[in-house]
Amino acid sequence: MPAFSLRPGGADRRIARIELSRIAASPYQPRRSIDDASIQELAESIKRFGLLTPMLVRRCTAGEYELIAGERRLRALKVLGWTHADAIVLSAYDRDCALIGLIENLEREDLHYLDEAEACRRILHEHGLTQEELASILSMSPSALANRLRLLRLSVETRAFLRESGLSERHARALLKLEDGGEQLQFAKLAAQSRWSVRQLEAQIAHSLNAARAARPELRLIRDNRLVINALNDTVRQLKRIGVLASSRVEAHGDSYDVIITVRRPYDAEN
């Protein structure tokens, strides 16, 4: 597979006037949702100034095309009732289409960070790039890409809420300190409702984690006590096996236990 390039001449390209109904949606569109209001605004702009930036497409079969970049433009043109429009036709591989679509959306600066992370993960999994190679193509550091991909460790429910709430990427990173998906969602909702800054969210999460760690020794003590009680009960059972008349009982007293073992004296043979 040839190396990816966005430089002029990096791929065969030409401009053609194409019937909009013959352009299929891109399977590599990184955006999860597109606001109808923004489509209407773009339609008004195109109506006033014309289509300033052509869409990018590639030919699939004779007379049929697949969109690479420009879904908002395609929707706006259909709102205006256009039937044809100029488009740049590229000769591109699947990987290049995915990369072009992602980069085109990144340059608009309003792509949600989770959409970007999911698009990057898909490119990595489906097209054999390393994180270092993809980071170089996207002009970001490998650590920045790794941090973006790490956000996908958040639970599905938490990621869905992050999209709706408008919490920042730094808020999302703070939630990664919580392993439980339910806790992640709980703190995300609290952060949105209380309008916490990133530092406030980090402080609340740290307080919760410290409280949980402080409770662990007590839980460990309870487990240790149960181990001791079970060991003593095993001893009583062994005594019974060899004929010793033994019994045990446990009495709980708040934060302590009394284990009482009773060994009876054997009866005299004459009794």
Backbone as CSV, one residue per row, in Angstrom:
resi,resn,N_x,N_y,N_z,CA_x,CA_y,CA_z,C_x,C_y,C_z
1,MET,0.850,-1.192,0.000,0.000,0.000,0.000,0.881,1.236,0.000
2,PRO,0.658,2.175,-0.880,1.500,3.367,-0.952,1.360,4.225,0.288
3,ALA,2.409,5.000,0.550,2.375,5.881,1.720,1.304,6.947,1.543
4,PHE,0.747,7.364,2.691,-0.301,8.384,2.661,0.327,9.759,2.497
5,SER,-0.311,10.609,1.701,0.189,11.967,1.486,-0.967,12.894,1.199
6,LEU,-0.938,14.082,1.797,-1.933,15.101,1.487,-1.340,16.221,0.638
7,ARG,-0.129,16.059,0.191,0.516,17.097,-0.612,-0.091,17.115,-2.012
8,PRO,-0.099,18.280,-2.641,-0.590,18.335,-4.018,0.153,17.327,-4.876
9,GLY,-0.591,16.542,-5.609,0.034,15.524,-6.438,0.262,14.237,-5.696
10,GLY,-0.072,14.212,-4.386,0.124,13.005,-3.604,-0.855,11.923,-3.990
11,ALA,-1.954,12.268,-4.659,-2.915,11.290,-5.157,-3.534,11.872,-6.416
12,ASP,-3.897,10.990,-7.338,-4.540,11.465,-8.563,-5.854,12.141,-8.202
13,ARG,-6.104,13.323,-8.782,-7.321,14.052,-8.453,-7.784,14.869,-9.663
14,ARG,-9.106,15.037,-9.738,-9.678,15.879,-10.779,-10.994,16.432,-10.250
15,ILE,-11.453,17.509,-10.844,-12.735,18.094,-10.442,-13.792,17.677,-11.459
16,ALA,-14.916,17.204,-10.959,-16.001,16.768,-11.838,-17.323,17.262,-11.273
17,ARG,-18.271,17.498,-12.169,-19.624,17.861,-11.736,-20.406,16.558,-11.581
18,ILE,-20.904,16.324,-10.349,-21.460,15.018,-10.005,-22.890,15.174,-9.522
19,GLU,-23.719,14.221,-9.886,-25.098,14.189,-9.389,-25.077,13.770,-7.920
20,LEU,-25.681,14.580,-7.052,-25.597,14.346,-5.605,-26.190,13.003,-5.198
21,SER,-27.210,12.535,-5.907,-27.847,11.266,-5.546,-26.925,10.078,-5.789
22,ARG,-25.853,10.299,-6.529,-24.906,9.212,-6.820,-23.728,9.193,-5.855
23,ILE,-23.779,10.042,-4.825,-22.694,10.084,-3.826,-23.164,9.357,-2.574
24,ALA,-22.517,8.245,-2.266,-22.857,7.464,-1.070,-22.127,8.026,0.142
25,ALA,-22.730,7.852,1.311,-22.116,8.350,2.556,-20.806,7.627,2.825
26,SER,-19.917,8.301,3.521,-18.618,7.712,3.860,-18.750,6.775,5.050
27,PRO,-18.199,5.573,4.966,-18.195,4.674,6.123,-17.156,5.088,7.157
28,TYR,-16.335,6.085,6.817,-15.261,6.523,7.707,-15.562,7.876,8.354
29,GLN,-16.801,8.328,8.275,-17.162,9.611,8.879,-16.912,9.553,10.383
30,PRO,-16.001,10.396,10.916,-15.691,10.328,12.341,-16.748,10.956,13.239
31,ARG,-17.579,11.846,12.699,-18.565,12.520,13.537,-19.736,11.602,13.840
32,ARG,-20.078,11.518,15.137,-21.223,10.718,15.545,-22.535,11.409,15.204
33,SER,-22.567,12.725,15.336,-23.809,13.471,15.086,-23.472,14.818,14.457
34,ILE,-24.389,15.308,13.635,-24.237,16.613,12.997,-25.497,17.412,13.288
35,ASP,-25.316,18.575,13.882,-26.437,19.399,14.308,-27.199,19.954,13.106
36,ASP,-28.515,19.794,13.133,-29.344,20.287,12.021,-29.231,21.801,11.857
37,ALA,-29.089,22.506,12.976,-28.973,23.963,12.897,-27.719,24.376,12.141
38,SER,-26.624,23.642,12.347,-25.385,23.985,11.645,-25.509,23.702,10.153
39,ILE,-26.277,22.659,9.792,-26.515,22.370,8.379,-27.300,23.511,7.738
40,GLN,-28.288,24.021,8.453,-29.097,25.117,7.928,-28.260,26.379,7.749
41,GLU,-27.364,26.646,8.721,-26.489,27.815,8.617,-25.561,27.686,7.407
42,LEU,-25.024,26.467,7.214,-24.139,26.250,6.078,-24.910,26.403,4.763
43,ALA,-26.145,25.923,4.739,-26.971,26.063,3.536,-27.178,27.534,3.190
44,GLU,-27.443,28.356,4.205,-27.628,29.787,3.969,-26.353,30.419,3.430
45,SER,-25.189,29.962,3.967,-23.910,30.501,3.499,-23.667,30.116,2.047
46,ILE,-23.953,28.854,1.701,-23.753,28.405,0.318,-24.703,29.141,-0.618
47,LYS,-25.924,29.372,-0.168,-26.902,30.092,-0.979,-26.416,31.507,-1.285
48,ARG,-25.730,32.096,-0.323,-25.286,33.486,-0.490,-23.971,33.590,-1.250
49,PHE,-23.019,32.706,-0.913,-21.668,32.846,-1.476,-21.285,31.732,-2.450
50,GLY,-22.106,30.691,-2.544,-21.759,29.555,-3.386,-20.952,28.517,-2.615
51,LEU,-20.677,27.390,-3.250,-19.893,26.317,-2.627,-18.411,26.647,-2.789
52,LEU,-17.810,27.195,-1.724,-16.431,27.668,-1.803,-15.426,26.518,-1.778
53,THR,-15.754,25.435,-1.075,-14.841,24.291,-0.969,-15.540,23.048,-1.488
54,PRO,-15.072,22.469,-2.589,-15.733,21.273,-3.119,-15.621,20.091,-2.157
55,MET,-16.535,19.176,-2.283,-16.470,17.932,-1.523,-15.359,17.052,-2.089
56,LEU,-14.902,16.098,-1.297,-13.928,15.108,-1.758,-14.646,13.778,-1.907
57,VAL,-14.506,13.144,-3.054,-15.138,11.849,-3.292,-14.139,10.936,-3.985
58,ARG,-14.482,9.663,-4.039,-13.729,8.722,-4.860,-14.725,7.898,-5.673
59,ARG,-14.294,7.459,-6.849,-15.175,6.681,-7.715,-15.230,5.241,-7.205
60,CYS,-16.440,4.701,-7.103,-16.626,3.304,-6.692,-16.836,2.432,-7.923
61,THR,-17.890,2.730,-8.670,-18.172,2.058,-9.939,-18.514,3.144,-10.943
62,ALA,-18.823,2.742,-12.149,-19.138,3.725,-13.187,-20.318,4.588,-12.759
63,GLY,-20.063,5.885,-12.632,-21.114,6.829,-12.289,-21.501,6.853,-10.823
64,GLU,-20.849,6.044,-9.989,-21.155,6.006,-8.552,-19.923,6.443,-7.766
65,TYR,-20.166,7.203,-6.678,-19.073,7.757,-5.890,-19.309,7.531,-4.402
66,GLU,-18.219,7.619,-3.658,-18.294,7.530,-2.191,-17.680,8.793,-1.616
67,LEU,-18.389,9.380,-0.663,-17.911,10.618,-0.037,-16.684,10.336,0.821
68,ILE,-15.658,11.168,0.680,-14.483,11.078,1.548,-14.561,12.152,2.626
69,ALA,-14.861,13.365,2.227,-14.970,14.476,3.172,-15.971,15.484,2.621
70,GLY,-16.795,16.033,3.535,-17.764,17.047,3.126,-19.202,16.653,3.359
71,GLU,-19.467,15.860,4.392,-20.846,15.421,4.628,-21.768,16.591,4.944
72,ARG,-21.278,17.571,5.712,-22.112,18.740,6.023,-22.451,19.505,4.741
73,ARG,-21.469,19.635,3.854,-21.714,20.327,2.591,-22.740,19.572,1.749
74,LEU,-22.618,18.233,1.724,-23.557,17.430,0.936,-24.980,17.587,1.480
75,ARG,-25.120,17.565,2.793,-26.458,17.721,3.384,-27.018,19.113,3.121
76,ALA,-26.150,20.120,3.221,-26.611,21.498,2.996,-27.065,21.688,1.547
77,LEU,-26.351,21.096,0.622,-26.724,21.210,-0.789,-28.081,20.559,-1.046
78,LYS,-28.331,19.443,-0.393,-29.617,18.773,-0.559,-30.744,19.603,0.055
79,VAL,-30.455,20.293,1.180,-31.444,21.188,1.779,-31.818,22.289,0.790
80,LEU,-30.818,22.777,0.055,-31.056,23.840,-0.925,-31.726,23.328,-2.200
81,GLY,-31.810,22.019,-2.331,-32.433,21.455,-3.519,-31.497,21.294,-4.700
82,TRP,-30.184,21.412,-4.460,-29.235,21.211,-5.552,-29.253,19.746,-5.978
83,THR,-29.095,19.499,-7.226,-29.036,18.130,-7.743,-27.629,17.751,-8.178
84,HIS,-26.785,18.736,-8.509,-25.415,18.493,-8.942,-24.483,19.480,-8.238
85,ALA,-23.233,19.099,-8.115,-22.230,20.001,-7.546,-20.850,19.544,-7.977
86,ASP,-19.898,20.480,-7.972,-18.519,20.128,-8.277,-17.901,19.401,-7.086
87,ALA,-17.098,18.399,-7.376,-16.409,17.652,-6.324,-15.029,17.266,-6.817
88,ILE,-14.103,17.172,-5.901,-12.758,16.695,-6.229,-12.772,15.177,-6.155
89,VAL,-12.443,14.529,-7.243,-12.442,13.070,-7.308,-11.009,12.578,-7.087
90,LEU,-10.817,11.799,-6.037,-9.488,11.285,-5.695,-9.395,9.801,-6.014
91,SER,-8.188,9.360,-6.302,-7.891,7.934,-6.346,-7.258,7.610,-5.003
92,ALA,-8.010,6.969,-4.133,-7.527,6.782,-2.760,-7.874,5.394,-2.256
93,TYR,-6.990,4.862,-1.404,-7.240,3.599,-0.731,-8.151,3.837,0.474
94,ASP,-8.684,2.737,1.031,-9.567,2.863,2.192,-8.877,3.605,3.335
95,ARG,-7.618,3.252,3.594,-6.902,3.900,4.695,-6.780,5.392,4.444
96,ASP,-6.436,5.767,3.212,-6.287,7.180,2.895,-7.611,7.917,3.037
97,CYS,-8.711,7.263,2.648,-10.029,7.890,2.798,-10.325,8.169,4.267
98,ALA,-10.022,7.191,5.115,-10.269,7.367,6.545,-9.425,8.501,7.100
99,LEU,-8.169,8.567,6.695,-7.273,9.616,7.186,-7.684,10.994,6.679
100,ILE,-8.037,11.075,5.402,-8.456,12.371,4.848,-9.703,12.864,5.563
101,GLY,-10.676,11.963,5.773,-11.898,12.356,6.473,-11.615,12.834,7.879
102,LEU,-10.717,12.140,8.580,-10.381,12.542,9.945,-9.664,13.892,9.951
103,ILE,-8.678,14.062,9.095,-7.913,15.306,9.072,-8.793,16.481,8.679
104,GLU,-9.675,16.267,7.700,-10.576,17.351,7.277,-11.446,17.807,8.439
105,ASN,-11.900,16.865,9.253,-12.722,17.223,10.406,-11.899,17.863,11.509
106,LEU,-10.655,17.401,11.691,-9.788,17.998,12.705,-9.492,19.458,12.383
107,GLU,-9.330,19.758,11.111,-9.016,21.127,10.720,-10.173,22.084,10.984
108,ARG,-11.382,21.531,11.172,-12.531,22.382,11.470,-12.569,22.744,12.959
109,GLU,-11.818,22.012,13.794,-11.619,22.320,15.212,-12.861,22.125,16.077
110,ASP,-13.935,21.535,15.545,-15.102,21.301,16.395,-15.457,19.821,16.468
111,LEU,-14.515,18.960,16.096,-14.737,17.526,16.208,-14.611,17.129,17.675
112,HIS,-15.589,16.393,18.200,-15.557,15.997,19.603,-14.353,15.089,19.848
113,TYR,-13.705,15.277,20.993,-12.495,14.517,21.278,-12.745,13.011,21.302
114,LEU,-13.943,12.573,21.679,-14.249,11.144,21.668,-14.453,10.637,20.243
115,ASP,-15.032,11.475,19.373,-15.149,11.105,17.960,-13.761,10.922,17.351
116,GLU,-12.856,11.837,17.701,-11.491,11.743,17.191,-10.821,10.470,17.693
117,ALA,-10.993,10.180,18.986,-10.372,8.985,19.569,-10.888,7.718,18.894
118,GLU,-12.192,7.649,18.657,-12.777,6.458,18.040,-12.326,6.319,16.584
119,ALA,-12.216,7.445,15.873,-11.733,7.398,14.491,-10.283,6.931,14.442
120,CYS,-9.469,7.413,15.369,-8.063,6.997,15.420,-7.953,5.511,15.728
121,ARG,-8.736,5.035,16.677,-8.689,3.610,17.022,-9.081,2.750,15.827
122,ARG,-10.094,3.193,15.099,-10.533,2.427,13.933,-9.437,2.365,12.877
123,ILE,-8.785,3.485,12.628,-7.704,3.505,11.632,-6.567,2.582,12.066
124,LEU,-6.225,2.620,13.346,-5.144,1.765,13.849,-5.489,0.288,13.702
125,HIS,-6.713,-0.067,14.034,-7.113,-1.474,14.019,-7.312,-2.007,12.601
126,GLU,-7.812,-1.158,11.698,-8.197,-1.656,10.382,-7.128,-1.485,9.307
127,HIS,-6.156,-0.604,9.545,-5.244,-0.275,8.449,-3.773,-0.451,8.802
128,GLY,-3.483,-1.110,9.900,-2.118,-1.536,10.176,-1.109,-0.455,10.479
129,LEU,-1.564,0.719,10.878,-0.627,1.776,11.274,-0.246,1.616,12.740
130,THR,0.953,2.047,13.083,1.332,2.126,14.490,0.877,3.471,15.043
131,GLN,0.861,3.594,16.363,0.473,4.874,16.972,1.462,5.965,16.576
132,GLU,2.740,5.610,16.464,3.739,6.610,16.089,3.499,7.109,14.666
133,GLU,3.159,6.185,13.749,2.911,6.587,12.364,1.673,7.474,12.261
134,LEU,0.608,7.088,12.958,-0.620,7.883,12.904,-0.412,9.247,13.546
135,ALA,0.320,9.285,14.650,0.595,10.568,15.304,1.356,11.495,14.368
136,SER,2.310,10.948,13.606,3.081,11.760,12.668,2.180,12.313,11.566
137,ILE,1.264,11.488,11.041,0.355,11.937,9.993,-0.550,13.053,10.504
138,LEU,-1.004,12.918,11.774,-1.919,13.904,12.355,-1.198,15.095,12.971
139,SER,0.139,15.096,12.863,0.955,16.196,13.408,0.721,16.380,14.906
140,MET,0.700,15.272,15.627,0.613,15.350,17.082,1.659,14.414,17.665
141,SER,1.981,14.605,18.934,2.976,13.750,19.570,2.371,12.382,19.857
142,PRO,3.195,11.329,19.891,2.676,10.006,20.232,2.000,9.968,21.597
143,SER,2.512,10.751,22.552,1.898,10.766,23.888,0.517,11.404,23.850
144,ALA,0.358,12.456,23.025,-0.956,13.099,22.906,-1.969,12.136,22.301
145,LEU,-1.539,11.377,21.287,-2.440,10.386,20.686,-2.771,9.293,21.683
146,ALA,-1.773,8.833,22.444,-2.010,7.784,23.446,-3.002,8.260,24.499
147,ASN,-2.872,9.518,24.931,-3.808,10.065,25.913,-5.223,10.140,25.349
148,ARG,-5.348,10.483,24.075,-6.661,10.562,23.439,-7.293,9.168,23.364
149,LEU,-6.502,8.178,22.986,-7.020,6.813,22.875,-7.389,6.244,24.246
150,ARG,-6.678,6.682,25.275,-6.944,6.178,26.634,-8.352,6.540,27.095
151,LEU,-8.926,7.593,26.534,-10.282,8.006,26.922,-11.316,6.937,26.593
152,LEU,-10.994,6.062,25.655,-11.938,5.016,25.266,-12.028,3.911,26.311
153,ARG,-11.211,4.008,27.377,-11.342,3.070,28.489,-12.527,3.422,29.382
154,LEU,-13.026,4.640,29.251,-14.214,5.027,30.013,-15.395,4.179,29.566
155,SER,-16.341,3.963,30.467,-17.489,3.131,30.145,-18.308,3.754,29.016
156,VAL,-19.067,2.915,28.324,-19.898,3.390,27.215,-20.879,4.449,27.706
157,GLU,-21.487,4.210,28.875,-22.458,5.154,29.427,-21.804,6.491,29.759
158,THR,-20.588,6.434,30.293,-19.881,7.674,30.631,-19.542,8.456,29.373
159,ARG,-19.071,7.760,28.338,-18.733,8.449,27.085,-19.973,9.092,26.464
160,ALA,-21.099,8.401,26.538,-22.334,8.971,25.987,-22.715,10.240,26.741
161,PHE,-22.549,10.222,28.065,-22.896,11.412,28.854,-21.921,12.551,28.558
162,LEU,-20.651,12.247,28.363,-19.671,13.288,28.056,-20.035,14.012,26.756
163,ARG,-20.548,13.275,25.781,-20.961,13.898,24.529,-22.115,14.863,24.754
164,GLU,-23.060,14.470,25.602,-24.251,15.282,25.836,-23.964,16.493,26.717
165,SER,-23.092,16.317,27.698,-22.908,17.337,28.738,-21.985,18.473,28.327
166,GLY,-21.096,18.199,27.384,-20.137,19.235,27.000,-18.937,19.332,27.922
167,LEU,-18.751,18.361,28.821,-17.557,18.367,29.675,-16.305,18.241,28.812
168,SER,-15.232,18.868,29.253,-14.019,18.942,28.450,-13.240,17.631,28.469
169,GLU,-12.256,17.569,27.594,-11.387,16.394,27.551,-10.620,16.232,28.861
170,ARG,-10.250,17.327,29.482,-9.533,17.240,30.769,-10.449,16.686,31.862
171,HIS,-11.734,17.020,31.809,-12.675,16.393,32.736,-12.695,14.880,32.508
172,ALA,-12.732,14.500,31.239,-12.775,13.074,30.901,-11.529,12.356,31.406
173,ARG,-10.373,13.002,31.269,-9.134,12.376,31.742,-9.153,12.174,33.253
174,ALA,-9.728,13.122,33.963,-9.819,12.989,35.419,-10.645,11.770,35.803
175,LEU,-11.666,11.465,35.029,-12.539,10.322,35.321,-11.823,8.991,35.150
176,LEU,-10.727,8.969,34.393,-9.991,7.736,34.170,-9.386,7.182,35.458
177,LYS,-9.268,8.017,36.491,-8.733,7.549,37.769,-9.702,6.605,38.470
178,LEU,-10.956,6.606,38.028,-11.968,5.716,38.600,-12.088,4.472,37.727
179,GLU,-11.961,3.299,38.328,-12.024,2.066,37.559,-13.463,1.616,37.312
180,ASP,-14.348,1.935,38.226,-15.735,1.485,38.115,-16.528,2.408,37.179
181,GLY,-17.199,1.816,36.191,-17.962,2.600,35.234,-19.096,3.378,35.878
182,GLY,-19.732,2.780,36.903,-20.809,3.476,37.597,-20.316,4.717,38.312
183,GLU,-19.135,4.625,38.929,-18.558,5.789,39.605,-18.155,6.856,38.596
184,GLN,-17.630,6.431,37.453,-17.274,7.397,36.411,-18.492,8.218,36.001
185,LEU,-19.597,7.531,35.745,-20.811,8.224,35.318,-21.345,9.119,36.427
186,GLN,-21.287,8.633,37.670,-21.778,9.418,38.811,-21.008,10.732,38.942
187,PHE,-19.681,10.661,38.868,-18.875,11.876,39.021,-19.013,12.786,37.803
188,ALA,-19.199,12.203,36.623,-19.409,13.033,35.435,-20.690,13.844,35.579
189,LYS,-21.742,13.209,36.071,-23.015,13.909,36.256,-22.884,14.993,37.320
190,LEU,-22.180,14.677,38.412,-21.974,15.681,39.459,-21.186,16.879,38.928
191,ALA,-20.164,16.588,38.119,-19.340,17.669,37.560,-20.167,18.572,36.652
192,ALA,-21.044,17.967,35.863,-21.874,18.758,34.956,-22.920,19.562,35.727
193,GLN,-23.577,18.922,36.695,-24.631,19.598,37.451,-24.080,20.717,38.323
194,SER,-22.923,20.468,38.921,-22.332,21.455,39.834,-21.371,22.411,39.130
195,ARG,-21.177,22.193,37.821,-20.261,23.019,37.034,-18.869,23.057,37.646
196,TRP,-18.381,21.876,38.014,-17.051,21.799,38.591,-15.996,22.084,37.536
197,SER,-14.954,22.774,37.963,-13.776,22.903,37.117,-13.048,21.563,37.129
198,VAL,-12.026,21.442,36.286,-11.254,20.194,36.262,-10.609,19.958,37.622
199,ARG,-10.075,21.018,38.224,-9.430,20.857,39.535,-10.424,20.428,40.606
200,GLN,-11.621,20.962,40.557,-12.627,20.562,41.533,-13.009,19.096,41.349
201,LEU,-13.150,18.670,40.110,-13.466,17.265,39.854,-12.334,16.374,40.335
202,GLU,-11.096,16.750,40.034,-9.947,15.957,40.474,-9.898,15.860,41.996
203,ALA,-10.227,16.970,42.674,-10.213,16.977,44.136,-11.300,16.062,44.700
204,GLN,-12.476,16.084,44.107,-13.572,15.240,44.579,-13.251,13.758,44.362
205,ILE,-12.652,13.445,43.226,-12.279,12.055,42.948,-11.185,11.599,43.908
206,ALA,-10.190,12.466,44.152,-9.107,12.121,45.080,-9.655,11.877,46.475
207,HIS,-10.601,12.721,46.917,-11.214,12.542,48.233,-11.930,11.191,48.324
208,SER,-12.657,10.833,47.274,-13.381,9.569,47.252,-12.423,8.379,47.299
209,LEU,-11.345,8.458,46.508,-10.370,7.357,46.483,-9.644,7.224,47.816
210,ASN,-9.315,8.361,48.447,-8.644,8.318,49.753,-9.551,7.713,50.820
211,ALA,-10.829,8.063,50.762,-11.785,7.499,51.720,-11.911,5.990,51.537
212,ALA,-11.901,5.549,50.292,-11.995,4.108,50.023,-10.752,3.381,50.520
213,ARG,-9.574,4.010,50.316,-8.337,3.384,50.794,-8.301,3.321,52.316
214,ALA,-8.837,4.360,52.969,-8.841,4.377,54.435,-9.733,3.278,54.998
215,ALA,-10.751,2.885,54.277,-11.672,1.854,54.759,-11.125,0.449,54.551
216,ARG,-10.122,0.296,53.701,-9.628,-1.038,53.380,-9.011,-1.774,54.569
217,PRO,-8.196,-1.115,55.459,-7.648,-1.861,56.601,-8.733,-2.483,57.469
218,GLU,-9.850,-1.762,57.680,-10.941,-2.303,58.485,-11.524,-3.545,57.820
219,LEU,-11.692,-3.492,56.501,-12.206,-4.657,55.790,-11.226,-5.813,55.887
220,ARG,-9.938,-5.494,55.811,-8.910,-6.529,55.913,-8.947,-7.159,57.297
221,LEU,-9.179,-6.316,58.334,-9.236,-6.818,59.699,-10.407,-7.785,59.867
222,ILE,-11.546,-7.417,59.259,-12.708,-8.303,59.342,-12.404,-9.633,58.678
223,ARG,-11.754,-9.583,57.521,-11.408,-10.826,56.836,-10.432,-11.648,57.670
224,ASP,-9.450,-10.961,58.316,-8.481,-11.670,59.144,-9.166,-12.325,60.334
225,ASN,-10.127,-11.599,60.945,-10.856,-12.175,62.079,-11.594,-13.440,61.672
226,ARG,-12.206,-13.405,60.509,-12.926,-14.578,60.037,-11.983,-15.749,59.800
227,LEU,-10.775,-15.445,59.323,-9.790,-16.503,59.129,-9.418,-17.157,60.453
228,VAL,-9.252,-16.325,61.494,-8.913,-16.856,62.822,-10.047,-17.725,63.363
229,ILE,-11.282,-17.220,63.220,-12.440,-17.975,63.709,-12.562,-19.303,62.984
230,ASN,-12.399,-19.294,61.678,-12.481,-20.536,60.896,-11.397,-21.520,61.304
231,ALA,-10.202,-21.005,61.585,-9.103,-21.878,62.007,-9.419,-22.534,63.352
232,LEU,-9.974,-21.750,64.284,-10.330,-22.309,65.592,-11.439,-23.347,65.457
233,ASN,-12.411,-23.066,64.612,-13.487,-24.039,64.396,-12.956,-25.328,63.776
234,ASP,-11.965,-25.211,62.880,-11.338,-26.409,62.306,-10.662,-27.234,63.392
235,THR,-10.027,-26.529,64.342,-9.371,-27.240,65.446,-10.386,-28.020,66.271
236,VAL,-11.536,-27.401,66.520,-12.581,-28.083,67.279,-13.066,-29.324,66.536
237,ARG,-13.241,-29.222,65.225,-13.692,-30.366,64.443,-12.677,-31.506,64.475
238,GLN,-11.384,-31.153,64.461,-10.346,-32.182,64.538,-10.356,-32.877,65.897
239,LEU,-10.614,-32.091,66.954,-10.706,-32.695,68.294,-11.857,-33.691,68.365
240,LYS,-12.950,-33.331,67.734,-14.108,-34.232,67.740,-13.798,-35.537,67.024
241,ARG,-12.996,-35.458,65.958,-12.683,-36.657,65.191,-11.904,-37.677,66.017
242,ILE,-11.112,-37.169,66.977,-10.324,-38.108,67.800,-11.024,-38.426,69.115
243,GLY,-12.295,-38.051,69.214,-13.084,-38.446,70.363,-13.161,-37.446,71.497
244,VAL,-12.570,-36.268,71.330,-12.640,-35.257,72.391,-14.000,-34.550,72.313
245,LEU,-14.644,-34.412,73.456,-15.938,-33.741,73.510,-15.699,-32.232,73.543
246,ALA,-15.714,-31.636,72.369,-15.411,-30.203,72.263,-16.516,-29.494,71.480
247,SER,-16.699,-28.225,71.793,-17.671,-27.392,71.077,-17.173,-25.953,71.074
248,SER,-17.753,-25.140,70.200,-17.331,-23.741,70.126,-18.521,-22.863,69.786
249,ARG,-18.406,-21.597,70.202,-19.415,-20.616,69.811,-18.744,-19.249,69.702
250,VAL,-19.344,-18.411,68.857,-18.782,-17.083,68.604,-19.781,-16.041,69.064
251,GLU,-19.303,-15.076,69.849,-20.148,-13.979,70.311,-19.570,-12.670,69.790
252,ALA,-20.391,-11.919,69.072,-19.950,-10.637,68.512,-20.208,-9.520,69.506
253,HIS,-19.223,-8.648,69.678,-19.349,-7.494,70.573,-18.834,-6.262,69.847
254,GLY,-19.719,-5.642,69.056,-19.292,-4.436,68.338,-18.195,-4.744,67.351
255,ASP,-16.975,-4.226,67.624,-15.864,-4.429,66.704,-14.959,-5.585,67.115
256,SER,-15.446,-6.444,68.022,-14.642,-7.586,68.456,-15.507,-8.840,68.530
257,TYR,-14.828,-9.990,68.601,-15.504,-11.272,68.691,-14.922,-12.064,69.857
258,ASP,-15.791,-12.787,70.566,-15.344,-13.751,71.571,-15.571,-15.143,71.012
259,VAL,-14.494,-15.921,70.930,-14.598,-17.306,70.488,-14.422,-18.189,71.716
260,ILE,-15.473,-18.895,72.082,-15.468,-19.707,73.304,-15.438,-21.176,72.899
261,ILE,-14.379,-21.867,73.333,-14.228,-23.295,73.040,-14.383,-24.059,74.359
262,THR,-15.254,-24.988,74.353,-15.528,-25.786,75.559,-15.087,-27.227,75.319
263,VAL,-14.256,-27.738,76.226,-13.815,-29.139,76.180,-14.309,-29.822,77.450
264,ARG,-15.170,-30.800,77.292,-15.742,-31.497,78.433,-14.822,-32.625,78.888
265,ARG,-14.846,-32.853,80.248,-14.076,-33.962,80.784,-14.755,-35.280,80.449
266,PRO,-14.015,-36.279,80.042,-14.640,-37.576,79.716,-15.237,-38.215,80.968
267,TYR,-16.338,-38.934,80.821,-16.946,-39.620,81.954,-16.032,-40.755,82.416
268,ASP,-16.069,-41.037,83.728,-15.337,-42.202,84.240,-15.946,-43.462,83.665
269,ALA,-15.165,-44.461,83.509,-15.628,-45.695,82.900,-16.810,-46.293,83.672
270,GLU,-16.799,-46.101,85.033,-17.881,-46.677,85.820,-19.164,-45.908,85.694
271,ASN,-19.072,-44.612,85.210,-20.301,-43.833,85.039,-20.907,-44.100,83.676
